[in-house]
Amino acid sequence: MPAVNTSAAAPRTEIYPDKDTAVRTVAERLLAVLVDEIHTYGVAHAALTGGGAGIAVLEQLRQLAGTPGVEKPDWTKVHFWWGDERLLPTEDGERNAQQAADALTDALVSEHGMPTENLHPMPSSEDAASPQVGAEMYAEHLAAFAEADGRCGLALPRFAVILLGVGPDGHIASLFPGKESLEVTGRTTVGEEDSPKPPPPRVSLTFDAIHTAERVWMVVTGEDKAEAAGLAFREETAVEQIPAKNARGTAETIWHLDRPAAAQL
Ligand SMILES: O=C1O[C@H](COP(=O)(O)O)[C@@H](O)[C@H](O)[C@H]1O
């Protein structure tokens, strides 16, 4: 049974009056973290998410990137990764990376000088024959950008932020309730053959990988998320039931919620 990582930062909530305010605030704070991270480390790695609120954050980031007077990171030093992905053809509109391209990353490349090499989408069905193969490929790619000393013995970059959506069933990334993927330890990625949310074949970061991030931010909006959010904050809820309960960063774990999503906290 997977247990909550109690050595990581305990989760706290930030509640906004509506979805627009939530996603705008998260986008502004992400921009500020990227700026600081580059100032301190010379490079910034962040993992993006799909989902309704996750993609809305990226749309906001695109607006901010084009707004005069807003402090922006040097986009040549920002690397974007993904927390999970559907094993579908590269340009399939259901892929998180394709939705991110439409919302943000195409514009960063064409208008703001971000090198395409700084985008690290998970493998597609054109790259990998199965979720397991895709997971191994992504683990190798993460390892190629690993910090010299590693984090918790895992080979992956230093993530300033991992952004996560939360499904109405309590899933994060492609870690779904009751699945074997929740038990995987000592690895950065996992393949999921049979996601209950279509399409079934997916690749995901593991809990261990998520736990290495400095900050883990959930972006949760809408009343259909209220039950999962409420359960995640109850002592008696098992990680197996609500995987989002075990989403934690080393320094900061924040649930950014709009009021409807926060209704059962
Ligand atoms: O399947 C997925 O779902 C979650 C949440 O999506 P939402 O539309 O219910 O907000 C998302 O965070 C994850 O990346 C995605 O692959």
Ligand as a Chemical Component Dictionary entry (heavy atoms), coordinates in Angstrom:
data_LIG
# 
_chem_comp.id                   LIG 
_chem_comp.type                 NON-POLYMER 
_chem_comp.pdbx_formal_charge   0 
_chem_comp.three_letter_code    LIG 
# 
loop_
_chem_comp_atom.comp_id 
_chem_comp_atom.atom_id 
_chem_comp_atom.alt_atom_id 
_chem_comp_atom.type_symbol 
_chem_comp_atom.charge 
_chem_comp_atom.model_Cartn_x 
_chem_comp_atom.model_Cartn_y 
_chem_comp_atom.model_Cartn_z 
_chem_comp_atom.pdbx_ordinal 
LIG O1 O1 O 0 -5.770 12.722 -17.618 1  
LIG C1 C1 C 0 -5.417 13.766 -17.154 2  
LIG O2 O2 O 0 -6.240 14.421 -16.266 3  
LIG C2 C2 C 0 -5.722 15.325 -15.320 4  
LIG C3 C3 C 0 -6.874 16.236 -14.874 5  
LIG O3 O3 O 0 -7.611 16.678 -15.987 6  
LIG P1 P1 P 0 -8.934 17.556 -15.855 7  
LIG O4 O4 O 0 -9.378 17.854 -17.246 8  
LIG O5 O5 O 0 -9.916 16.765 -15.059 9  
LIG O6 O6 O 0 -8.527 18.819 -15.130 10 
LIG C4 C4 C 0 -4.534 16.059 -15.858 11 
LIG O7 O7 O 0 -3.946 16.784 -14.853 12 
LIG C5 C5 C 0 -3.538 15.067 -16.421 13 
LIG O8 O8 O 0 -2.354 15.694 -16.859 14 
LIG C6 C6 C 0 -4.158 14.415 -17.557 15 
LIG O9 O9 O 0 -3.317 13.585 -18.293 16 
# 
loop_
_chem_comp_bond.comp_id 
_chem_comp_bond.atom_id_1 
_chem_comp_bond.atom_id_2 
_chem_comp_bond.value_order 
_chem_comp_bond.pdbx_ordinal 
LIG O1 C1 DOUB 1  
LIG C1 O2 SING 2  
LIG C1 C6 SING 3  
LIG O2 C2 SING 4  
LIG C2 C3 SING 5  
LIG C2 C4 SING 6  
LIG C3 O3 SING 7  
LIG O3 P1 SING 8  
LIG P1 O4 DOUB 9  
LIG P1 O5 SING 10 
LIG P1 O6 SING 11 
LIG C4 O7 SING 12 
LIG C4 C5 SING 13 
LIG C5 O8 SING 14 
LIG C5 C6 SING 15 
LIG C6 O9 SING 16 
# 
